[in-house]
Amino acid sequence: MTALPLLLAGEFDAWLTRAAVPPPPLWLFVHVPKTAGSSLSAEVATTLSPYRSLHIDHLDRSRPALARYDDAVEQAIAVHAATPFRFASGHVQQRHVARMVAGIPGTRLFSMLREPAARLVSDYLYQRSPMHPLAEEVKRRVPDFDAFLGLPGQRNRAARHLVPAAIVESGDVAAAIAHLDAHFAFIGVQERYALSFRALSAMLGIPHRPPTARMRVNSAAAAERAEIAARLSDPALAARIAAANALDIALYRHVAARWDAIAPRLEAWLEAR
């Protein structure tokens, strides 16, 4: 059995051995947008160094973003061969993840999920905020939340980062879960961020401390967030989100339900360590 199923089954000692022994040449955090990933990366990078961010220049419109991420990954592989780094993260999609694993054999993967409707709202608000370099363009092109939901790139956004494109297009939930089980050492949930971070620290072999970093927090949009959150109770809107994000919802429910089941035992296991 690979590492992630052991964690989600509550077999913590076996999970830790399978996930972290021997130490991998690289830990890669597959950063699904708006899952507290910027905060998590900042926390981990302070201890697990050297660190490399897999980022692109969003103002460079010469080629599609996926192609620019291809270049960022190739550059990272070349740098790692000359001067290895221990930790990397980025908004890479699964094709980039596969290339990193092929280019740096032994790389181990982890990620975080968030309840999909809440993640969508947060992503929408972030992309329209001063924190995003293309905010003004986004506002012109995407005037409201309903328009944001209609963007093809926002459908099953988490799955696009975690599983192959063919699985995303097919909507095959069983295949998507099997891919996560086979390839990831750890997947936490933002709704249990403190516990997820403690377990992640154990896996990475870094000292545990309560997480303190809060990066890219869009507190200025609180009123708009509340307004959209109130709309989520509308059955028509909820049905539209569910139809466009069925795979994200299924993956989140699969992982979150298992976190609910293991949380008390995981707390006890971490305390006993």
C-alpha positions as CSV (number, residue, x, y, z in Angstrom):
1,M,0.0,0.0,0.0
2,T,1.3,3.5,-0.8
3,A,1.6,6.2,1.8
4,L,-1.6,8.3,1.5
5,P,-4.1,5.4,2.0
6,L,-2.2,4.4,5.1
7,L,-2.6,7.9,6.6
8,L,-6.3,8.0,5.7
9,A,-6.8,4.5,7.1
10,G,-5.3,5.6,10.5
11,E,-2.2,3.4,10.2
12,F,0.1,6.3,11.2
13,D,3.3,4.5,12.0
14,A,3.2,2.6,8.7
15,W,2.3,5.8,6.9
16,L,5.2,7.7,8.3
17,T,7.7,4.9,7.4
18,R,6.3,4.6,3.9
19,A,6.2,8.4,3.3
20,A,9.5,9.5,4.8
21,V,11.9,6.6,4.7
22,P,14.3,7.0,3.1
23,P,14.2,10.8,2.9
24,P,13.4,11.8,-0.7
25,P,15.6,14.0,-2.8
26,L,12.7,16.5,-3.1
27,W,9.4,17.2,-1.4
28,L,7.0,18.8,-3.9
29,F,4.0,20.7,-2.7
30,V,1.3,20.7,-5.4
31,H,-0.3,24.0,-4.5
32,V,-4.0,24.1,-5.4
33,P,-5.0,27.8,-5.3
34,K,-6.7,29.2,-2.2
35,T,-6.1,26.2,0.1
36,A,-3.8,28.1,2.5
37,G,-0.9,26.9,0.4
38,S,1.1,30.2,0.4
39,S,1.0,30.2,4.2
40,L,2.0,26.5,4.3
41,S,4.9,26.9,1.9
42,A,6.2,29.9,3.9
43,E,6.1,27.8,7.1
44,V,7.8,24.8,5.6
45,A,10.4,26.7,3.7
46,T,11.8,28.2,6.9
47,T,13.0,24.8,8.0
48,L,13.1,22.6,4.9
49,S,15.7,24.4,2.8
50,P,16.9,25.1,0.2
51,Y,13.5,26.0,-1.2
52,R,12.5,26.7,-4.8
53,S,9.3,28.4,-5.9
54,L,7.9,27.1,-9.2
55,H,6.4,30.4,-10.4
56,I,5.8,32.2,-13.7
57,D,5.5,35.9,-14.6
58,H,1.7,36.4,-14.9
59,L,2.3,39.6,-16.9
60,D,4.1,37.7,-19.6
61,R,1.3,37.0,-22.2
62,S,3.6,35.7,-24.9
63,R,2.6,32.0,-24.4
64,P,-0.1,30.1,-22.4
65,A,0.5,29.8,-18.7
66,L,0.9,26.0,-18.9
67,A,3.7,26.4,-21.4
68,R,5.5,28.9,-19.1
69,Y,5.1,26.4,-16.2
70,D,6.7,23.8,-18.5
71,D,9.7,26.0,-18.7
72,A,9.8,26.7,-15.0
73,V,9.8,23.0,-14.3
74,E,12.6,22.3,-16.8
75,Q,14.7,25.1,-15.2
76,A,14.0,23.7,-11.7
77,I,15.1,20.2,-12.8
78,A,18.3,21.6,-14.3
79,V,19.1,23.6,-11.1
80,H,18.4,20.6,-8.9
81,A,20.9,18.6,-10.8
82,A,23.6,21.2,-10.1
83,T,22.6,22.5,-6.7
84,P,19.9,20.3,-5.1
85,F,17.1,21.9,-3.2
86,R,14.9,20.0,-0.7
87,F,11.5,21.6,-1.1
88,A,9.6,23.1,-4.0
89,S,6.0,24.3,-4.5
90,G,3.9,26.0,-7.1
91,H,0.5,26.1,-8.9
92,V,1.7,23.3,-11.1
93,Q,-0.8,21.1,-12.9
94,Q,-0.4,17.3,-13.1
95,R,1.6,17.3,-16.3
96,H,4.2,19.5,-14.6
97,V,4.2,17.3,-11.5
98,A,4.8,14.2,-13.6
99,R,7.7,15.9,-15.3
100,M,9.2,16.8,-11.9
101,V,8.9,13.3,-10.7
102,A,10.5,11.9,-13.9
103,G,13.3,14.5,-13.8
104,I,14.0,14.1,-10.1
105,P,13.4,10.4,-9.4
106,G,12.2,9.8,-5.8
107,T,10.3,13.1,-5.5
108,R,7.4,12.8,-3.1
109,L,4.2,14.7,-3.3
110,F,1.9,16.4,-0.9
111,S,-1.1,18.8,-1.3
112,M,-4.0,20.4,0.5
113,L,-7.7,20.5,-0.4
114,R,-10.5,22.9,0.5
115,E,-14.3,22.6,0.3
116,P,-14.8,23.4,-3.4
117,A,-17.5,26.1,-3.2
118,A,-15.5,28.0,-0.5
119,R,-12.3,27.6,-2.6
120,L,-14.1,29.0,-5.7
121,V,-15.3,32.0,-3.8
122,S,-11.9,32.7,-2.3
123,D,-10.2,32.3,-5.7
124,Y,-12.7,34.7,-7.4
125,L,-12.2,37.3,-4.7
126,Y,-8.4,36.9,-4.8
127,Q,-8.2,37.3,-8.6
128,R,-10.1,40.6,-8.3
129,S,-8.0,41.9,-5.5
130,P,-4.9,44.2,-5.5
131,M,-2.8,41.1,-4.6
132,H,-3.3,39.7,-8.1
133,P,-1.2,41.2,-10.9
134,L,-4.0,40.9,-13.4
135,A,-6.8,42.1,-11.2
136,E,-8.0,44.9,-13.4
137,E,-8.1,42.7,-16.4
138,V,-10.0,40.0,-14.5
139,K,-12.6,42.6,-13.4
140,R,-13.1,43.7,-17.0
141,R,-13.4,40.1,-18.3
142,V,-15.2,38.5,-15.4
143,P,-17.7,41.0,-14.0
144,D,-19.2,38.8,-11.3
145,F,-19.1,35.4,-9.6
146,D,-21.6,33.9,-12.0
147,A,-19.3,34.7,-14.9
148,F,-16.3,33.3,-13.0
149,L,-18.1,30.0,-12.6
150,G,-18.5,29.8,-16.3
151,L,-14.8,30.0,-17.1
152,P,-13.6,26.6,-18.3
153,G,-10.3,26.9,-16.4
154,Q,-12.2,27.1,-13.1
155,R,-14.1,23.9,-13.5
156,N,-12.6,21.1,-11.3
157,R,-9.6,23.3,-10.6
158,A,-8.2,21.2,-7.8
159,A,-8.4,18.0,-9.9
160,R,-6.5,19.7,-12.7
161,H,-3.5,20.1,-10.3
162,L,-3.7,16.6,-8.9
163,V,-4.7,14.1,-11.5
164,P,-4.0,13.6,-15.2
165,A,-6.0,15.6,-17.7
166,A,-7.6,12.5,-19.2
167,I,-9.1,11.6,-15.9
168,V,-10.4,15.2,-15.4
169,E,-12.0,15.2,-18.8
170,S,-13.6,11.8,-18.2
171,G,-14.8,12.7,-14.7
172,D,-13.9,9.2,-13.5
173,V,-14.0,9.6,-9.7
174,A,-12.6,6.1,-9.0
175,A,-9.6,6.7,-11.3
176,A,-8.9,10.1,-9.7
177,I,-9.0,8.6,-6.2
178,A,-6.7,5.8,-7.3
179,H,-4.3,8.3,-8.8
180,L,-4.1,10.2,-5.5
181,D,-3.6,7.0,-3.5
182,A,-0.8,5.8,-5.8
183,H,1.1,9.1,-6.1
184,F,0.7,11.3,-3.0
185,A,2.3,10.8,0.4
186,F,0.0,13.3,2.1
187,I,-3.1,15.4,1.3
188,G,-4.6,17.5,4.1
189,V,-7.7,19.7,4.3
190,Q,-7.8,23.4,5.0
191,E,-10.8,22.9,7.3
192,R,-8.4,21.0,9.6
193,Y,-5.4,23.1,8.8
194,A,-3.7,23.0,12.3
195,L,-4.0,19.2,12.5
196,S,-2.9,18.8,8.9
197,F,0.1,21.0,9.5
198,R,1.1,19.0,12.5
199,A,0.9,15.7,10.6
200,L,2.7,17.2,7.7
201,S,5.5,18.4,10.0
202,A,5.9,14.9,11.3
203,M,6.2,13.5,7.8
204,L,8.7,16.1,6.7
205,G,10.8,15.7,9.8
206,I,10.6,19.3,10.8
207,P,10.1,20.7,14.3
208,H,6.4,21.1,15.1
209,R,5.2,24.5,16.0
210,P,1.7,26.1,15.6
211,P,1.5,27.6,12.1
212,T,1.7,31.4,12.2
213,A,2.2,32.5,8.6
214,R,-0.9,34.0,6.9
215,M,-0.1,34.8,3.3
216,R,-2.4,36.3,0.7
217,V,-5.3,36.8,3.1
218,N,-8.0,38.9,1.4
219,S,-9.6,40.5,4.4
220,A,-10.7,43.6,2.4
221,A,-13.3,41.5,0.6
222,A,-15.1,40.4,3.7
223,A,-18.4,42.0,2.7
224,E,-18.4,40.6,-0.8
225,R,-17.4,37.2,0.5
226,A,-20.4,37.2,2.9
227,E,-22.7,38.3,0.1
228,I,-21.6,35.4,-2.1
229,A,-21.6,32.9,0.8
230,A,-25.2,33.8,1.4
231,R,-26.0,33.0,-2.2
232,L,-24.5,29.5,-1.9
233,S,-27.7,28.4,-0.2
234,D,-29.6,29.0,-3.4
235,P,-30.3,25.5,-4.8
236,A,-29.9,26.7,-8.4
237,L,-26.4,28.2,-7.7
238,A,-25.4,25.1,-5.6
239,A,-26.5,22.8,-8.5
240,R,-24.5,24.9,-11.0
241,I,-21.3,24.6,-8.9
242,A,-21.9,20.9,-8.3
243,A,-22.4,20.2,-12.0
244,A,-19.2,22.1,-13.1
245,N,-17.1,20.8,-10.2
246,A,-18.3,17.2,-9.7
247,L,-14.8,15.7,-9.6
248,D,-13.4,18.3,-7.2
249,I,-16.4,17.7,-4.9
250,A,-16.0,14.0,-5.0
251,L,-12.2,14.2,-4.2
252,Y,-12.8,16.6,-1.4
253,R,-15.5,14.5,0.2
254,H,-13.4,11.4,-0.1
255,V,-10.4,13.0,1.7
256,A,-12.3,15.1,4.2
257,A,-14.5,12.2,5.3
258,R,-11.4,10.2,6.2
259,W,-9.8,13.1,8.0
260,D,-13.0,13.3,10.1
261,A,-12.7,9.7,10.9
262,I,-9.0,9.7,11.8
263,A,-8.7,13.1,13.5
264,P,-9.1,12.0,17.2
265,R,-6.6,9.2,16.8
266,L,-4.2,11.3,14.8
267,E,-4.3,14.0,17.6
268,A,-3.4,11.3,20.1
269,W,-0.7,9.8,18.0
270,L,0.9,13.2,17.4
271,E,0.8,14.0,21.1
272,A,2.4,10.6,22.0
273,R,5.3,11.3,19.7
